[in-house]
């Protein structure tokens, strides 16, 4: 059972880190280069499938890490660290990026209201933080899988 969960957390945290890295490397720079009205429209399109999927992936990987930390003596500190790091990804997402996403999605397509404050610089800062946390979680899970 430990082996199966170890593979699951390595894959799960790797996918989380990979998706967040791809957004930071490619998707967000494209969104940043767009005029505001195109950004809003595209942001809505891009988030449609990621928004419901990513929390499930992050939280299920976190839960599996907690289980592994409870049963794996040698890998306990690594899986425990990964659980904390993935929980931090969830916290940053829920309290920082998601509220910005909701504000952007509440805007009408192709129309930017007067006095609109572009949320992209703040969103990027929070996104880079959660990307780093996810990468560290993936690393911790890999080390935990090797040592556990």
NUMARVO-642055 format. One record per residue: y, z, x of N, C-alpha, C in turn. Coordinates in nm, 2 decimals. Example, Ala and Ser with C-alpha at 12.3 -4.5 7.8 and 13.67 -1.06 7.14 Angstrom:
@n_north:-0.57&n_up:0.78&n_east:1.32&ca_north:-0.45&ca_up:0.78&ca_east:1.23&c_north:-0.33&c_up:0.78&c_east:1.32
@n_north:-0.22&n_up:0.71&n_east:1.28&ca_north:-0.11&ca_up:0.71&ca_east:1.37&c_north:0.00&c_up:0.79&c_east:1.29
END
This chain:
@n_north:-0.12&n_up:0.00&n_east:0.08&ca_north:0.00&ca_up:0.00&ca_east:0.00&c_north:0.13&c_up:0.00&c_east:0.09
@n_north:0.12&n_up:0.08&n_east:0.20&ca_north:0.24&ca_up:0.08&ca_east:0.28&c_north:0.27&c_up:-0.06&c_east:0.34
@n_north:0.16&n_up:-0.13&n_east:0.38&ca_north:0.18&ca_up:-0.26&ca_east:0.43&c_north:0.25&c_up:-0.36&c_east:0.33
@n_north:0.20&n_up:-0.35&n_east:0.21&ca_north:0.26&ca_up:-0.44&ca_east:0.11&c_north:0.41&c_up:-0.41&c_east:0.08
@n_north:0.44&n_up:-0.28&n_east:0.07&ca_north:0.58&ca_up:-0.24&ca_east:0.05&c_north:0.66&c_up:-0.27&c_east:0.17
@n_north:0.61&n_up:-0.26&n_east:0.29&ca_north:0.68&ca_up:-0.29&ca_east:0.41&c_north:0.72&c_up:-0.44&c_east:0.41
@n_north:0.63&n_up:-0.53&n_east:0.37&ca_north:0.66&ca_up:-0.67&ca_east:0.36&c_north:0.76&c_up:-0.69&c_east:0.25
@n_north:0.75&n_up:-0.62&n_east:0.14&ca_north:0.84&ca_up:-0.64&ca_east:0.03&c_north:0.99&c_up:-0.60&c_east:0.07
@n_north:1.00&n_up:-0.49&n_east:0.15&ca_north:1.14&ca_up:-0.45&ca_east:0.18&c_north:1.20&c_up:-0.54&c_east:0.29
@n_north:1.11&n_up:-0.59&n_east:0.38&ca_north:1.16&ca_up:-0.68&ca_east:0.48&c_north:1.21&c_up:-0.81&c_east:0.42
@n_north:1.13&n_up:-0.86&n_east:0.33&ca_north:1.17&ca_up:-0.99&ca_east:0.26&c_north:1.29&c_up:-0.96&c_east:0.17
@n_north:1.28&n_up:-0.85&n_east:0.09&ca_north:1.39&ca_up:-0.82&ca_east:-0.01&c_north:1.52&c_up:-0.80&c_east:0.06
@n_north:1.52&n_up:-0.72&n_east:0.17&ca_north:1.65&ca_up:-0.69&ca_east:0.24&c_north:1.69&c_up:-0.81&c_east:0.32
@n_north:1.60&n_up:-0.89&n_east:0.36&ca_north:1.63&ca_up:-1.02&ca_east:0.43&c_north:1.69&c_up:-1.12&c_east:0.34
@n_north:1.65&n_up:-1.13&n_east:0.22&ca_north:1.71&ca_up:-1.22&ca_east:0.12&c_north:1.85&c_up:-1.17&c_east:0.09
@n_north:1.87&n_up:-1.04&n_east:0.07&ca_north:2.00&ca_up:-0.99&ca_east:0.04&c_north:2.09&c_up:-1.02&c_east:0.15
@n_north:2.05&n_up:-0.99&n_east:0.27&ca_north:2.14&ca_up:-1.01&ca_east:0.39&c_north:2.17&c_up:-1.16&c_east:0.41
@n_north:2.06&n_up:-1.24&n_east:0.38&ca_north:2.08&ca_up:-1.39&ca_east:0.40&c_north:2.18&c_up:-1.45&c_east:0.30
@n_north:2.16&n_up:-1.40&n_east:0.17&ca_north:2.25&ca_up:-1.45&ca_east:0.07&c_north:2.40&c_up:-1.41&c_east:0.10
@n_north:2.42&n_up:-1.29&n_east:0.13&ca_north:2.55&ca_up:-1.24&ca_east:0.16&c_north:2.61&c_up:-1.31&c_east:0.28
@n_north:2.52&n_up:-1.33&n_east:0.38&ca_north:2.57&ca_up:-1.40&ca_east:0.50&c_north:2.61&c_up:-1.55&c_east:0.47
@n_north:2.53&n_up:-1.61&n_east:0.39&ca_north:2.56&ca_up:-1.75&ca_east:0.35&c_north:2.69&c_up:-1.76&c_east:0.27
@n_north:2.71&n_up:-1.66&n_east:0.19&ca_north:2.84&ca_up:-1.66&ca_east:0.11&c_north:2.96&c_up:-1.64&c_east:0.21
@n_north:2.94&n_up:-1.55&n_east:0.31&ca_north:3.05&ca_up:-1.52&ca_east:0.40&c_north:3.07&c_up:-1.64&c_east:0.49
@n_north:2.96&n_up:-1.71&n_east:0.53&ca_north:2.97&ca_up:-1.82&ca_east:0.63&c_north:3.02&c_up:-1.95&c_east:0.56
@n_north:2.98&n_up:-1.98&n_east:0.44&ca_north:3.00&ca_up:-2.11&ca_east:0.38&c_north:3.07&c_up:-2.11&c_east:0.25
@n_north:3.01&n_up:-2.03&n_east:0.15&ca_north:3.07&ca_up:-2.04&ca_east:0.02&c_north:3.21&c_up:-1.98&c_east:0.01
@n_north:3.23&n_up:-1.86&n_east:0.07&ca_north:3.37&ca_up:-1.81&ca_east:0.06&c_north:3.47&c_up:-1.89&c_east:0.13
@n_north:3.45&n_up:-1.94&n_east:0.25&ca_north:3.55&ca_up:-2.02&ca_east:0.31&c_north:3.58&c_up:-2.15&c_east:0.23
@n_north:3.49&n_up:-2.20&n_east:0.16&ca_north:3.52&ca_up:-2.31&ca_east:0.06&c_north:3.60&c_up:-2.26&c_east:-0.05
@n_north:3.57&n_up:-2.15&n_east:-0.11&ca_north:3.65&ca_up:-2.09&ca_east:-0.22&c_north:3.79&c_up:-2.06&c_east:-0.17
@n_north:3.80&n_up:-2.01&n_east:-0.05&ca_north:3.93&ca_up:-1.98&ca_east:0.01&c_north:4.02&c_up:-2.10&c_east:0.03
@n_north:3.96&n_up:-2.21&n_east:0.06&ca_north:4.04&ca_up:-2.33&ca_east:0.08&c_north:4.08&c_up:-2.40&c_east:-0.04
@n_north:4.03&n_up:-2.36&n_east:-0.16&ca_north:4.07&ca_up:-2.42&ca_east:-0.29&c_north:4.20&c_up:-2.37&c_east:-0.34
@n_north:4.27&n_up:-2.46&n_east:-0.41&ca_north:4.39&ca_up:-2.41&ca_east:-0.49&c_north:4.34&c_up:-2.30&c_east:-0.59
@n_north:4.43&n_up:-2.22&n_east:-0.63&ca_north:4.39&ca_up:-2.10&ca_east:-0.72&c_north:4.31&c_up:-2.15&c_east:-0.84
@n_north:4.36&n_up:-2.25&n_east:-0.91&ca_north:4.29&ca_up:-2.29&ca_east:-1.04&c_north:4.15&c_up:-2.34&c_east:-1.01
@n_north:4.13&n_up:-2.41&n_east:-0.91&ca_north:3.99&ca_up:-2.46&ca_east:-0.87&c_north:3.91&c_up:-2.34&c_east:-0.83
@n_north:3.97&n_up:-2.25&n_east:-0.75&ca_north:3.89&ca_up:-2.13&ca_east:-0.71&c_north:3.84&c_up:-2.05&c_east:-0.83
@n_north:3.92&n_up:-2.03&n_east:-0.93&ca_north:3.88&ca_up:-1.95&ca_east:-1.05&c_north:3.77&c_up:-2.02&c_east:-1.12
@n_north:3.78&n_up:-2.15&n_east:-1.14&ca_north:3.68&ca_up:-2.23&ca_east:-1.21&c_north:3.54&c_up:-2.22&c_east:-1.13
@n_north:3.55&n_up:-2.24&n_east:-1.00&ca_north:3.43&ca_up:-2.25&ca_east:-0.91&c_north:3.37&c_up:-2.11&c_east:-0.90
@n_north:3.45&n_up:-2.01&n_east:-0.89&ca_north:3.41&ca_up:-1.87&ca_east:-0.88&c_north:3.32&c_up:-1.84&c_east:-1.00
@n_north:3.36&n_up:-1.88&n_east:-1.12&ca_north:3.28&ca_up:-1.86&ca_east:-1.24&c_north:3.15&c_up:-1.93&c_east:-1.23
@n_north:3.15&n_up:-2.05&n_east:-1.18&ca_north:3.02&ca_up:-2.13&ca_east:-1.17&c_north:2.93&c_up:-2.07&c_east:-1.07
@n_north:2.98&n_up:-2.03&n_east:-0.95&ca_north:2.90&ca_up:-1.98&ca_east:-0.84&c_north:2.83&c_up:-1.85&c_east:-0.88
@n_north:2.90&n_up:-1.76&n_east:-0.95&ca_north:2.85&ca_up:-1.63&ca_east:-0.98&c_north:2.76&c_up:-1.62&c_east:-1.10
@n_north:2.74&n_up:-1.73&n_east:-1.17&ca_north:2.66&ca_up:-1.72&ca_east:-1.30&c_north:2.52&c_up:-1.67&c_east:-1.27
@n_north:2.45&n_up:-1.72&n_east:-1.17&ca_north:2.32&ca_up:-1.68&ca_east:-1.14&c_north:2.30&c_up:-1.57&c_east:-1.04
@n_north:2.40&n_up:-1.55&n_east:-0.95&ca_north:2.39&ca_up:-1.44&ca_east:-0.85&c_north:2.42&c_up:-1.31&c_east:-0.92
@n_north:2.52&n_up:-1.31&n_east:-1.01&ca_north:2.56&ca_up:-1.18&ca_east:-1.06&c_north:2.45&c_up:-1.10&c_east:-1.13
@n_north:2.36&n_up:-1.16&n_east:-1.21&ca_north:2.25&ca_up:-1.08&ca_east:-1.26&c_north:2.13&c_up:-1.06&c_east:-1.17
@n_north:2.12&n_up:-1.14&n_east:-1.07&ca_north:2.00&ca_up:-1.14&ca_east:-0.98&c_north:2.02&c_up:-1.04&c_east:-0.86
@n_north:2.14&n_up:-1.04&n_east:-0.80&ca_north:2.15&ca_up:-0.96&ca_east:-0.68&c_north:2.14&c_up:-0.81&c_east:-0.70
@n_north:2.19&n_up:-0.75&n_east:-0.81&ca_north:2.17&ca_up:-0.61&ca_east:-0.83&c_north:2.02&c_up:-0.57&c_east:-0.84
@n_north:1.94&n_up:-0.66&n_east:-0.91&ca_north:1.80&ca_up:-0.63&ca_east:-0.92&c_north:1.73&c_up:-0.63&c_east:-0.79
@n_north:1.77&n_up:-0.73&n_east:-0.70&ca_north:1.71&ca_up:-0.74&ca_east:-0.57&c_north:1.75&c_up:-0.63&c_east:-0.48
@n_north:1.88&n_up:-0.59&n_east:-0.48&ca_north:1.92&ca_up:-0.48&ca_east:-0.40&c_north:1.86&c_up:-0.35&c_east:-0.44
@n_north:1.86&n_up:-0.32&n_east:-0.57&ca_north:1.81&ca_up:-0.19&ca_east:-0.62&c_north:1.66&c_up:-0.18&c_east:-0.61
@n_north:1.59&n_up:-0.29&n_east:-0.63&ca_north:1.44&ca_up:-0.28&ca_east:-0.61&c_north:1.41&c_up:-0.26&c_east:-0.47
@n_north:1.48&n_up:-0.33&n_east:-0.38&ca_north:1.45&ca_up:-0.31&ca_east:-0.23&c_north:1.49&c_up:-0.17&c_east:-0.19
@n_north:1.59&n_up:-0.11&n_east:-0.25&ca_north:1.63&ca_up:0.03&ca_east:-0.22&c_north:1.52&c_up:0.12&c_east:-0.27
@n_north:1.47&n_up:0.10&n_east:-0.39&ca_north:1.37&ca_up:0.19&ca_east:-0.44&c_north:1.24&c_up:0.18&c_east:-0.36
@n_north:1.20&n_up:0.06&n_east:-0.31&ca_north:1.09&ca_up:0.04&ca_east:-0.23&c_north:1.11&c_up:0.11&c_east:-0.09
@n_north:1.23&n_up:0.11&n_east:-0.04&ca_north:1.26&ca_up:0.18&ca_east:0.08&c_north:1.25&c_up:0.33&c_east:0.06
@n_north:1.29&n_up:0.38&n_east:-0.05&ca_north:1.28&ca_up:0.53&ca_east:-0.08&c_north:1.13&c_up:0.56&c_east:-0.08
@n_north:1.05&n_up:0.48&n_east:-0.15&ca_north:0.91&ca_up:0.51&ca_east:-0.16&c_north:0.84&c_up:0.51&c_east:-0.02
@n_north:0.88&n_up:0.41&n_east:0.06&ca_north:0.83&ca_up:0.40&ca_east:0.20&c_north:0.87&c_up:0.52&c_east:0.28
@n_north:0.99&n_up:0.56&n_east:0.27&ca_north:1.04&ca_up:0.68&ca_east:0.34&c_north:0.96&c_up:0.80&c_east:0.31
@n_north:0.91&n_up:0.81&n_east:0.19&ca_north:0.84&ca_up:0.92&ca_east:0.14&c_north:0.69&c_up:0.92&c_east:0.19
@n_north:0.64&n_up:0.80&n_east:0.22&ca_north:0.49&ca_up:0.80&ca_east:0.25&c_north:0.47&c_up:0.75&c_east:0.40
@n_north:0.56&n_up:0.70&n_east:0.46&ca_north:0.54&ca_up:0.64&ca_east:0.60&c_north:0.60&c_up:0.73&c_east:0.70
@n_north:0.51&n_up:0.80&n_east:0.77&ca_north:0.55&ca_up:0.90&ca_east:0.87&c_north:0.63&c_up:0.83&c_east:0.99
@n_north:0.57&n_up:0.74&n_east:1.05&ca_north:0.64&ca_up:0.67&ca_east:1.17&c_north:0.76&c_up:0.59&c_east:1.13
@n_north:0.76&n_up:0.53&n_east:1.01&ca_north:0.87&ca_up:0.44&ca_east:0.97&c_north:0.97&c_up:0.52&c_east:0.89
@n_north:0.95&n_up:0.64&n_east:0.86&ca_north:1.04&ca_up:0.72&ca_east:0.76&c_north:1.18&c_up:0.71&c_east:0.80
@n_north:1.22&n_up:0.73&n_east:0.92&ca_north:1.37&ca_up:0.73&ca_east:0.95&c_north:1.43&c_up:0.59&c_east:0.93
@n_north:1.35&n_up:0.49&n_east:0.96&ca_north:1.40&ca_up:0.35&ca_east:0.95&c_north:1.41&c_up:0.31&c_east:0.80
@n_north:1.30&n_up:0.34&n_east:0.72&ca_north:1.31&ca_up:0.30&ca_east:0.58&c_north:1.41&c_up:0.39&c_east:0.51
@n_north:1.43&n_up:0.51&n_east:0.55&ca_north:1.53&ca_up:0.60&ca_east:0.49&c_north:1.67&c_up:0.54&c_east:0.52
@n_north:1.69&n_up:0.50&n_east:0.64&ca_north:1.82&ca_up:0.44&ca_east:0.68&c_north:1.85&c_up:0.31&c_east:0.60
@n_north:1.74&n_up:0.23&n_east:0.59&ca_north:1.76&ca_up:0.11&ca_east:0.51&c_north:1.79&c_up:0.14&c_east:0.37
@n_north:1.73&n_up:0.24&n_east:0.31&ca_north:1.76&ca_up:0.28&ca_east:0.17&c_north:1.91&c_up:0.32&c_east:0.16
@n_north:1.96&n_up:0.40&n_east:0.25&ca_north:2.10&ca_up:0.44&ca_east:0.25&c_north:2.19&c_up:0.32&c_east:0.26
@n_north:2.15&n_up:0.23&n_east:0.35&ca_north:2.24&ca_up:0.11&ca_east:0.38&c_north:2.24&c_up:0.02&c_east:0.25
@n_north:2.12&n_up:0.00&n_east:0.19&ca_north:2.12&ca_up:-0.09&ca_east:0.07&c_north:2.19&c_up:-0.02&c_east:-0.05
@n_north:2.18&n_up:0.11&n_east:-0.05&ca_north:2.26&ca_up:0.18&ca_east:-0.16&c_north:2.41&c_up:0.16&c_east:-0.14
@n_north:2.45&n_up:0.16&n_east:-0.01&ca_north:2.59&ca_up:0.14&ca_east:0.02&c_north:2.63&c_up:0.00&c_east:-0.02
@n_north:2.54&n_up:-0.10&n_east:0.00&ca_north:2.57&ca_up:-0.24&ca_east:-0.04&c_north:2.59&c_up:-0.24&c_east:-0.19
@n_north:2.51&n_up:-0.16&n_east:-0.27&ca_north:2.52&ca_up:-0.16&ca_east:-0.41&c_north:2.66&c_up:-0.09&c_east:-0.45
@n_north:2.69&n_up:0.02&n_east:-0.38&ca_north:2.82&ca_up:0.09&ca_east:-0.41&c_north:2.94&c_up:0.00&c_east:-0.39
@n_north:2.94&n_up:-0.07&n_east:-0.27&ca_north:3.05&ca_up:-0.16&ca_east:-0.24&c_north:3.06&c_up:-0.27&c_east:-0.34
@n_north:2.94&n_up:-0.33&n_east:-0.37&ca_north:2.94&ca_up:-0.43&ca_east:-0.47&c_north:3.00&c_up:-0.39&c_east:-0.61
@n_north:2.94&n_up:-0.28&n_east:-0.66&ca_north:2.97&ca_up:-0.23&ca_east:-0.79&c_north:3.12&c_up:-0.18&c_east:-0.80
@n_north:3.17&n_up:-0.11&n_east:-0.70&ca_north:3.30&ca_up:-0.06&ca_east:-0.72&c_north:3.41&c_up:-0.14&c_east:-0.65
@n_north:3.38&n_up:-0.24&n_east:-0.58&ca_north:3.48&ca_up:-0.32&ca_east:-0.51&c_north:3.48&c_up:-0.47&c_east:-0.55
@n_north:3.37&n_up:-0.54&n_east:-0.52&ca_north:3.36&ca_up:-0.68&ca_east:-0.54&c_north:3.34&c_up:-0.71&c_east:-0.69
@n_north:3.26&n_up:-0.64&n_east:-0.76&ca_north:3.24&ca_up:-0.67&ca_east:-0.90&c_north:3.36&c_up:-0.66&c_east:-0.99
@n_north:3.44&n_up:-0.55&n_east:-0.97&ca_north:3.57&ca_up:-0.55&ca_east:-1.05&c_north:3.66&c_up:-0.67&c_east:-1.02
@n_north:3.66&n_up:-0.71&n_east:-0.90&ca_north:3.74&ca_up:-0.83&ca_east:-0.87&c_north:3.68&c_up:-0.95&c_east:-0.94
@n_north:3.55&n_up:-0.96&n_east:-0.93&ca_north:3.48&ca_up:-1.08&ca_east:-1.00&c_north:3.52&c_up:-1.08&c_east:-1.15
@n_north:3.51&n_up:-0.96&n_east:-1.21&ca_north:3.54&ca_up:-0.95&ca_east:-1.35&c_north:3.68&c_up:-1.00&c_east:-1.39
@n_north:3.78&n_up:-0.96&n_east:-1.30&ca_north:3.92&ca_up:-1.00&ca_east:-1.32&c_north:3.93&c_up:-1.15&c_east:-1.31
@n_north:3.87&n_up:-1.21&n_east:-1.21&ca_north:3.87&ca_up:-1.35&ca_east:-1.19&c_north:3.81&c_up:-1.42&c_east:-1.31
@n_north:3.69&n_up:-1.37&n_east:-1.35&ca_north:3.62&ca_up:-1.44&ca_east:-1.46&c_north:3.70&c_up:-1.42&c_east:-1.60
@n_north:3.79&n_up:-1.33&n_east:-1.61&ca_north:3.86&ca_up:-1.31&ca_east:-1.73&c_north:3.98&c_up:-1.41&c_east:-1.75
@n_north:4.01&n_up:-1.48&n_east:-1.64&ca_north:4.12&ca_up:-1.58&ca_east:-1.64&c_north:4.07&c_up:-1.70&c_east:-1.71
@n_north:4.16&n_up:-1.77&n_east:-1.78&ca_north:4.12&ca_up:-1.90&ca_east:-1.84&c_north:4.10&c_up:-2.00&c_east:-1.73
@n_north:4.01&n_up:-2.10&n_east:-1.76&ca_north:3.99&ca_up:-2.21&ca_east:-1.67&c_north:4.11&c_up:-2.29&c_east:-1.65
@n_north:4.14&n_up:-2.32&n_east:-1.52&ca_north:4.24&ca_up:-2.42&ca_east:-1.48&c_north:4.38&c_up:-2.37&c_east:-1.51
@n_north:4.40&n_up:-2.24&n_east:-1.54&ca_north:4.53&ca_up:-2.19&ca_east:-1.57&c_north:4.55&c_up:-2.06&c_east:-1.49
@n_north:4.65&n_up:-2.05&n_east:-1.41&ca_north:4.67&ca_up:-1.93&ca_east:-1.33&c_north:4.80&c_up:-1.87&c_east:-1.39
@n_north:4.79&n_up:-1.74&n_east:-1.44&ca_north:4.91&ca_up:-1.68&ca_east:-1.50&c_north:5.02&c_up:-1.65&c_east:-1.40
@n_north:5.14&n_up:-1.65&n_east:-1.44&ca_north:5.25&ca_up:-1.62&ca_east:-1.35&c_north:5.24&c_up:-1.48&c_east:-1.29
@n_north:5.27&n_up:-1.47&n_east:-1.17&ca_north:5.26&ca_up:-1.34&ca_east:-1.10&c_north:5.12&c_up:-1.31&c_east:-1.06
@n_north:5.03&n_up:-1.40&n_east:-1.07&ca_north:4.89&ca_up:-1.38&ca_east:-1.03&c_north:4.88&c_up:-1.34&c_east:-0.88
@n_north:4.81&n_up:-1.23&n_east:-0.85&ca_north:4.78&ca_up:-1.19&ca_east:-0.72&c_north:4.65&c_up:-1.24&c_east:-0.67
@n_north:4.64&n_up:-1.32&n_east:-0.57&ca_north:4.52&ca_up:-1.38&ca_east:-0.52&c_north:4.43&c_up:-1.27&c_east:-0.47
@n_north:4.31&n_up:-1.25&n_east:-0.53&ca_north:4.22&ca_up:-1.14&ca_east:-0.49&c_north:4.13&c_up:-1.18&c_east:-0.37
@n_north:4.14&n_up:-1.30&n_east:-0.32&ca_north:4.04&ca_up:-1.35&ca_east:-0.22&c_north:4.05&c_up:-1.27&c_east:-0.09
@n_north:4.16&n_up:-1.23&n_east:-0.04&ca_north:4.16&ca_up:-1.16&ca_east:0.09&c_north:4.09&c_up:-1.02&c_east:0.07
@n_north:4.12&n_up:-0.95&n_east:-0.03&ca_north:4.06&ca_up:-0.82&ca_east:-0.06&c_north:3.91&c_up:-0.84&c_east:-0.08
@n_north:3.87&n_up:-0.94&n_east:-0.16&ca_north:3.73&ca_up:-0.96&ca_east:-0.19&c_north:3.65&c_up:-0.99&c_east:-0.06
@n_north:3.71&n_up:-1.07&n_east:0.03&ca_north:3.65&ca_up:-1.10&ca_east:0.15&c_north:3.62&c_up:-0.98&c_east:0.24
@n_north:3.72&n_up:-0.89&n_east:0.25&ca_north:3.70&ca_up:-0.77&ca_east:0.33&c_north:3.58&c_up:-0.68&c_east:0.28
@n_north:3.58&n_up:-0.66&n_east:0.15&ca_north:3.47&ca_up:-0.59&ca_east:0.09&c_north:3.34&c_up:-0.66&c_east:0.11
@n_north:3.34&n_up:-0.79&n_east:0.09&ca_north:3.22&ca_up:-0.87&ca_east:0.11&c_north:3.17&c_up:-0.86&c_east:0.25
@n_north:3.25&n_up:-0.87&n_east:0.35&ca_north:3.21&ca_up:-0.86&ca_east:0.49&c_north:3.15&c_up:-0.72&c_east:0.52
@n_north:3.20&n_up:-0.62&n_east:0.46&ca_north:3.14&ca_up:-0.49&ca_east:0.47&c_north:3.00&c_up:-0.48&c_east:0.42
@n_north:2.98&n_up:-0.53&n_east:0.30&ca_north:2.85&ca_up:-0.53&ca_east:0.24&c_north:2.75&c_up:-0.62&c_east:0.31
@n_north:2.80&n_up:-0.73&n_east:0.37&ca_north:2.72&ca_up:-0.82&ca_east:0.45&c_north:2.67&c_up:-0.75&c_east:0.57
@n_north:2.75&n_up:-0.68&n_east:0.64&ca_north:2.71&ca_up:-0.60&ca_east:0.76&c_north:2.61&c_up:-0.49&c_east:0.72
@n_north:2.64&n_up:-0.42&n_east:0.61&ca_north:2.54&ca_up:-0.32&ca_east:0.57&c_north:2.41&c_up:-0.38&c_east:0.54
@n_north:2.41&n_up:-0.49&n_east:0.47&ca_north:2.28&ca_up:-0.56&ca_east:0.44&c_north:2.20&c_up:-0.60&c_east:0.56
@n_north:2.28&n_up:-0.66&n_east:0.66&ca_north:2.21&ca_up:-0.70&ca_east:0.78&c_north:2.15&c_up:-0.58&c_east:0.86
@n_north:2.22&n_up:-0.47&n_east:0.86&ca_north:2.17&ca_up:-0.35&ca_east:0.92&c_north:2.05&c_up:-0.30&c_east:0.85
@n_north:2.05&n_up:-0.31&n_east:0.71&ca_north:1.93&ca_up:-0.26&ca_east:0.63&c_north:1.81&c_up:-0.35&c_east:0.66
@n_north:1.83&n_up:-0.48&n_east:0.68&ca_north:1.72&ca_up:-0.57&ca_east:0.71&c_north:1.67&c_up:-0.54&c_east:0.85
@n_north:1.75&n_up:-0.51&n_east:0.94&ca_north:1.71&ca_up:-0.47&ca_east:1.08&c_north:1.63&c_up:-0.34&c_east:1.07
@n_north:1.68&n_up:-0.24&n_east:1.00&ca_north:1.61&ca_up:-0.11&ca_east:0.99&c_north:1.47&c_up:-0.13&c_east:0.92
@n_north:1.47&n_up:-0.22&n_east:0.82&ca_north:1.34&ca_up:-0.24&ca_east:0.76&c_north:1.24&c_up:-0.31&c_east:0.85
@n_north:1.29&n_up:-0.41&n_east:0.93&ca_north:1.20&ca_up:-0.47&ca_east:1.03&c_north:1.15&c_up:-0.37&c_east:1.13
@n_north:1.23&n_up:-0.29&n_east:1.18&ca_north:1.19&ca_up:-0.19&ca_east:1.28&c_north:1.09&c_up:-0.09&c_east:1.21
@n_north:1.12&n_up:-0.05&n_east:1.09&ca_north:1.03&ca_up:0.04&ca_east:1.01&c_north:0.90&c_up:-0.02&c_east:0.99
@n_north:0.89&n_up:-0.15&n_east:0.96&ca_north:0.77&ca_up:-0.22&ca_east:0.94&c_north:0.68&c_up:-0.23&c_east:1.07
@n_north:0.75&n_up:-0.24&n_east:1.18&ca_north:0.68&ca_up:-0.25&ca_east:1.31&c_north:0.63&c_up:-0.11&c_east:1.35
@n_north:0.71&n_up:-0.01&n_east:1.33&ca_north:0.67&ca_up:0.12&ca_east:1.37&c_north:0.58&c_up:0.20&c_east:1.27
@n_north:0.60&n_up:0.16&n_east:1.14&ca_north:0.53&ca_up:0.23&ca_east:1.04&c_north:0.39&c_up:0.19&c_east:1.03
END
